[in-house]
Structure formats: C-alpha cells, structure tokens
Amino acid sequence: MPIGIIESLDHEARGIARLDGKTIFVDGALPGERVEYASFRRKPNYELAHLVAVEAASPFRVEPRCPHFNICGGCAMQHLDPAAQVAAKQRVLEDTLWHLGRVRPESMLPPVFGDPWGYRHRARLGVRRVPSRGGMLIGFHERRSSYIADIETCAVLPPQVSALLMPLRELIGGLSVAERLPQIEVAVGEACTALVLRILQPLTATDEEALRRFADRHGIVFYLQPKGPDSAFRFHPLPGQRLHYSLPEFGVELDFRPTDFTQVNHAVNRILVRRALGLLDPRPGERIIDLFCGLGNFTLPIAALGARVLGVEGSPALVERGRAAAVANGLDTRVDFAVANLFECTPESLASLGPADKMLVDPPREGAIEVVKALPEEGPLRIVYVSCNPATLARDAAVLVSVKGYRFRSAGIVNMFPHTGHVESVALFERT
C-alpha cells in the first residue's frame, strides 16, 4: 500500500498528502504524519483514502475520548489535541482566503475557543428501529452513511443530554409511533432542555402519558412537530421555565423556539459577540445595520452599547421574535427590524434600508455575495463579517477588497464546533 506524508488538513478534517501530482485526502491522518493508506475513490486529480497505519505519528495525536469515534459522524477530530485543532483551523482559514480569494488580512486575530466537551446545545438526532442491533437507535449518522450510529453516550452533548440517549431508546421503542418518529431535535437553554419529537402520525393517549412521565422524571420539556419546523409546539410541561440564553456582558436575554437557528455553543457565542462588537466598536449616535440578524444575537448587544441598529433577516418569524426581545430587554427605542431576502439584494434594495455608519454581516454558508456587490461607493466605514464558511468568506472578501476598495484589516477563527472540521471566523474590513 502507498505511503504518504501529510501536509495539512482540509475543511473536512482529512489529512492532505500529494503523490505524483495528485492530492490524496486521507481520513484520520494528521499533519506531519507518515501514513500508509488505501484509496477507495480515484479521480484524475485526487483520491479519497482510508488510513491503514501510522508509521510516524504527530506529537499532537491523542486518544479519542468517545468510544464511538471513527464510527459516529458527529466528530472528525477527536484524535487531535484540542489546541492543535484550533491551530489547524486557523491555517485552513488563512489558506482558503489566499488560495480562493487571493486576499490576506493585515493581521490575524487570536482564535476564539472554549471547553471542547459538552458544548453542543443544539443537535439533530436520527431515530430508527434496527432489530438486529437490539431495537431503537438514537444518535448521529455514521460517517458517510445514512445509518444511525449505535451510540450510548456522546461527549460533545451536555452531560444531561448524553445521559438521556439510552432512556430515550426505551421510551421511543415503546410508543405506537416508533416507526413514524424519524428524528429528535435537541435545544438546550439556560433554564431548561427541550426535545422536539418529529412525529409523522398522531400519538395515542398511552403515548402521551408515557411522554409526560418521562419529561417529569428527567426534568426536560417535550415539543411535538407534526409537520415543518414552524409546526412545533410545546407539549409537556406547558407551564415552566422558558427556553432562552443570555449575553450577560451586554445585559441581554433572548428567548427562542427549539427549532429556531441559534448558535450551537453558548459559551463560545458569548466570546464571539464580544469579539465582533469589539471590532465593530458601536458608539452612541451611530446607525448600524445588522444583516442576516436572526433573532438579534448581535443586534441587541449593539443597541445595548448605545447605537441605533436595524436588524435585517429573511425569516418573518425570527424578526417577530427579535422585536419581542428588543421590547423585553428595554432596547426597542434604539432597535428596528426588517424582513428582506438578502440573497436577492440589489443596490436599490440595500439603499432602501437607509445609510449605515457601520455594518455587521452574519450570513449562512452561502455567504453574502449579493450584499457585498450591492454596497455603494460610499458604503459603511467598517464592516464586521461573521462567517461559517471560509470559502464564501474568501469569495466575498475578494470583492470587498478588489472591487469595493476596503482594507482587509483582520481575521481569526472561532472554534464553535470542536472536534469537527467546521471553521467559523470573524473578519474586519474598513473603507480606505
């Protein structure tokens, strides 16, 4: 079998080697290692390979904490020391910015990171009855597979959620809808833990009583979702703690529904908000536009610092929750929200939002290319771009720098998803 020297990691945490002009992506290999590998897919310019043996190991290789690592697809990097994971992601960001966008920041920001274990406050778990494996399986999918991984614990879920995996198997297996319940959405707030059951047929009275007993015994809240995400409703207990998270540095609390988009890692999100607002530097009297604002994760803290802010989001439901949060936090006199499809942004639609001294942009993986192309010649003096995809950040940064004339002041990674290849980052652009 061939031998390769691993140069770096790619955005999926695969080791990269090169042989005879081809790039070899090796699952489970780490930078600096000499490995034996076996290719399972060959293309003219690259190959995908499994790790067979490590002949010379990286000093940063560690024993994975989770017994299900290499089977479960929830994690890809538990074999790499957490500090080295952060360094590897910083390099992925730098390499992507240069190779795809031909841009480099003037300085690299210190990475943002937190506890690498028990951090995942949002998760979608698959559910499937598999008699050959003892009944119900509940967990993440296996790597590169539609099968549900047979996991009993999960080190990246909060401990109280990990402890529910096996009891949930027994509960779901006893329901009449066990074959018609394909997933469980997990949403952990500061005061309660919510589990959303996706049900494809109605529950019986016996099912409902079983759910009530389980919720009371384990101190969780069940939601039922008969159709799309907006159909989810609180089932039991009806009165009780609300689902929310806080940003204490800014005196802000945000309520959310369990199917809303919120950041997975609450502790790192607090640091991210602090970092982003430190770069943005909102000041009283300034008008700031927060694009792709969601339910106001950045919008409300910006207002708390004294600026006037307009949050713009494509989801009317999230905008309504943002408005309610502004009122609840006493910030409604400095905050407004608008609904707009920012993926179809034009110079005219952007101008209709009014002038902005500064701007924060936090798009999904698709990036914000239509927004940056629509920026006027006299655009915001400062733009903070929060990204969850280095490739689209590189593309958009190239337009900001080469077309719109901004200086790329700084960038750095935010390790929102430890043990995965996911690279989140924050970048600062200033008009020259």
N, C-alpha and C positions, 0 to 999 in steps of 0.2 A: 504494500500500500504506500501511496506517496507521503512524503514528509514536507511540512511547511513551517515557515517562521511567521508568526502572527504579528502584524504591524500595528493594528489598531482595532477598534470596534466600530461597527456600523450602527445605524439608528435603531436596529432591532437587537442590538447587543450580541451580534455574531462576530466572531473573530475574522479578520481580513488577512489573507495571505495572497501572494502573487506567484504565479508559475507560468513560464513561457508566454508572457503577455496576457494571461488570463487572471481575473480576480476570483479567488476562492473564498466563499463565505462558509465558515466552519462553526456550527452550533457548539457552544460550550467552551470554546477556546478563548484565551486571554492574551492581551498584548504582551509581547516579549517571549511567548512560549514557543517551544519547538514541539510540534504535534504530528501524530500520524492520523490521517483522516481517510474517510471513504465517501466519495461523491455519490449522491443519489439523484442529481439532476444536472445535466450538462447542456450548456448553451455555447454558441460561438465565442462569446466574450466573458463568460463567467460560469462558475459551477457552485452548486449548493452541496454541502457536505456535512456528515456526522463526525464528531470527534471519536476516534478509536482509542488513542492512547496519548498521554502527555509524557514526552521524553525529557523535557526540561521545563519545570513549572515556574510560573510567575511567583514572585515573593508575595504578591497580593492575593493569591488563590487561598480561599478559606473553605472550611466545611460548611455546606448549606445548613441553616437551622431547621428548615422544614423537611420532614421525611418524604414529602410528596414532590420535592423539587426534581426537575427533569421529566416529570410526568404531567403535572398540572401546568397549564399555560398561563397562570396568573402572574408568575415571576420568571425572569430570564437571567438575573444576575446575582442570585444569592451566593454563587461560588466566588464572587469578587468582593473584597473588603469594601464596606460602605464608603469610606473616604476615597478609595480608588475609583468607585463608581462615579462619584462627583467629579473627579478629575477627568475621567473618560468622557463624561457628558459635556464638560467644558470644551474638550478637544473636538467632539462631534460638532458642537455649535460653531467653533472657530473655523473648522474645515468646511462646513456647509456654507457658511457665509462667504468664504473665499471662492470655493470651487463652483458654487451655483450662482452667487450674486456678484462675485468679484469685488466684494466690499470687506473692509476690516474696520472695526471700531477703533477709535483713538486710544481707548483703554478698556481693559477687561475688569468687570466688577467682581468683587468677592462672591463666590457662589452662595446661594441661599439653600439651606438644608435643615433637617430636623431629625427626630428619632426615626430610624428606618424600620421600626417594628410597630405593629398595632396601629398604624396611621390611617388605614383605609376606611374612611367614614361613609363612603358610598361604594356600592358594589352591585353587580347584577349576577345572580347565581342561577345556573341552569338546574332544572329538576327533571329527572327521568327515572321511570321504573325499569330496573335491569335485574330480572330474577337470578341470572347467573352470578351476579355479584351481591346477592343477599337481599335484594329489594330495591328501595329508593336510593338514588344517588342525588346529592345536592352539592354543588360546587362550581368552580370554573371549568371551562372546557380544557381537554387535554391539548397539548401543543400540536398545532397544525391539524386539528381534528374537530369534528362535531360532537364527539363523545364527551360525556361529563366525567371529569376526573373523580376517582374514588378517594376522596379526602375525608379525614376525620377531624382535622384541626387546620387552622390557617394562621400563620404567624404575622401576616400583614393586616388581617382584620383585627379590630379591637377585641381584647380577650373575651368580653361578654358576648360578642357575636360569634367568635370562633367556638365558644362553649355550646352554642345552640345548634351546631351543624348536625350532630348525631341525634339529639332530641327532635329536631325538625324532620329527620328521616322517618322516625316513628310516627310523628303526628301526621305528616302528609300521606304516608303509606296507609293510614287508617281512614282517610277521607274518601267519600264516594267519588270525588273529582280528581283522585290521584293521577289518573291518566290524562286529565284535562287541565293540568296545572304546570305549565312549562317553565316558569321562572319565578324567582323571588327577588325583589329589589330591596336592598338594604340602604337605609338612610339613618345615620346616627347624628343626633343633635346633642346639645349640651345638657338637656334635661330629660331626654327620652330617646329610645331606639325604636324605629319604625321598620316593619317588614311589610312590603306590598306583595300580595299574592296575585299573580296574573291568572285569573280563572276563566276558562272557556265555556263553562256551564254553571248554572246556579248551584249554590250549596244547599244541602238538606239541613233541617233543623238540628239533626245529630252532628253534622259537620260544624255548624255554627257554635254549638255548645262546646265542642272539642277545642275550637279556636279560642273561645272565651277562657276556658280553664287554662290553656297553655299560656295565654297572654298574662293572666293574673299570676300564674305560678312563676313565670320568668321575668315579669316586670317589663314587658315590651308592648308596643301598640301595633295591632294589625290593621292594615288597609287592604281593601279589595279592589282589583282593577279588572272589570269585565270587558273593557274594550281598549281604546287608546290611552296614553298616559293621562290625559285630562279627565278620564272617567274614574280615576282612583278616588276612593272615598274612605274616610275613617270608619272602621267597623267596631273595634273594641280596644280599650275602653273609650267611650265617647267623651266624657269629661276627663280632664287630666292635663298633664304637662304639655306645653306646646313644643313643636319642633322648631328649633332656632339655633343660630350660632352668633357669637359676639365678636366684636373688634374693640376690646376694652381700651386700647390706646386712643381710640377716637370717640369713645363713649357711645358706640353704635351696636344695636342688636337687630338681626334680620331674621324674620320668620320665613320658613319655606315649606313647600309641599314636598313629600318624599320623592316625587317624580320630577321636580324642578332640577335644572342644572345648578349645582353648587360645586365648589372646589372639593376634591376628594380628601384633602389633607388640611384639616383646620389649623393646626399649629403652623405649618409652613405658609398657609394662606395669610395668616396674621403678619408674618415676616415679609411676604410678598407685597401686601398692601403698604406696609411701612416703607419698603424699598421703592415701590413705584411712586408713592406720593413724595418721598424724599427727592426723587429725580424730577418730578413734575413741579414741585415747590409751589403749591396753590397759595394764593395770597388774597386777603380781603379786597374786594373791588374788582378782581379779575373775573372774566367769564370763561368757563372751561366746558368743553364738550367731551362727554364720555361715550364713545361709540362701542356697540356690542355690550351694553352695560348690564344685561341680565336683570337681576332684581336689585342691583345697586351696590354690589360688593366694593366698588371703588367710588361710585357716585356719592354715597352718603358720607364717607370719610372726607372726600374733597370738600363737601359743603361744611362739614364739622370744622374744617380749618379756616372757614370764613369766605371762601369763594362762592360765586354763583355758578351753578352747574346744570347742564342739560344732559340727561341720560337718554341715549337713543338705542332702541332694541327692536328686533323684528317680531317678537312674541307679545301680543297684546296682554296675555295673562301675566307674563313677567313684569310688564310695565305697570299693570294694576297693582301687583304686589310691591313693586318699587315705590309707587305713590303712597300706598298704605304705610310702608316702612318709613318713608320720609315724615309722614304725619306722626307716627308713633314715636319717632326719635326727635320730634320738635325741630325738624330741618326743612319743612315744607315751604318756608318763605324764601329759601335760597335754592330750592331744587325744583326742576320740572322734568318731565319725561315725555318722549315722543315715540311713536311707532313708525318704523321705516325699514324697508328691505335694503340693507346696506350692501348686499351683493349685486344690486342693480343701481348703485349710487352713480349720479351724474354730477357734473359741475353745478347744474341748476338745482338739483335736489339738495346737494350739500350746502349751497349758498342759502337755501330757504331756511336752514337751521339757524342762520344768523352768524355774526362774527364770533371768533374764538381767540382769546389770547393764547390759550394752550389747549392741547388735546390729548386724551388718553384713548388708546385703541386696544381692545382685548378680543380679537376675533377667534372663531373656531379654527379647526385645522386648515380650512380652505384659505385662510388669510384675509387680507383687506385690500386686494389689488385695485378694485374699482374705487375705493375710498382714496387711496394714495394718488391714483391717476386723476381724480376729480379735484384735488387740492388746488386752490387758486395760487397765483404768483405771490400774493401777499398772504400766505397761509399762516397758521399758528406759529408763534415764535418757538414753541417747544412741543415735541410730540413724544410721549412715552408709549411704547408698543410692547404689550404683553403677549407673548406668543406661545402656542403649544405645538408648533411645527417648525423646526429650523429651516426647512426647505422653502416654505411660503414666506417666512421672515426674510430669508436671503433674497427672494424674488422682489418682495415689496421694498426692502432696504435699497436695492439697486435702483429702483425708480425714484425713491426719495432723494438719493444722493446724486445720481447722474442726470435726472430729468428735473426734479423739483429744487435742487440746489441746497439740500440740507446737509449739515455735517453730522456724521455718524460718531457721536461722542463716546458712547459706552454701551456695553452689553455684558450679560452674565447669565448663567443658568440658575434655574430654580428647581430643585430636586423634589418636585411634587409627588413623584411616583418612585420611591426607592425600589431597587431590585428589578425594575423594568427598564426597557430601552427608551422609554418616553422622556423627551427632553423639552422641558418648559423653560422659557427665558424671558428676560425683560431688557429692553433696549431704549436708548435715549437719542433723539435726533433734535438738532437745533438749526434754525434758519440762519444763514450767514448774511 
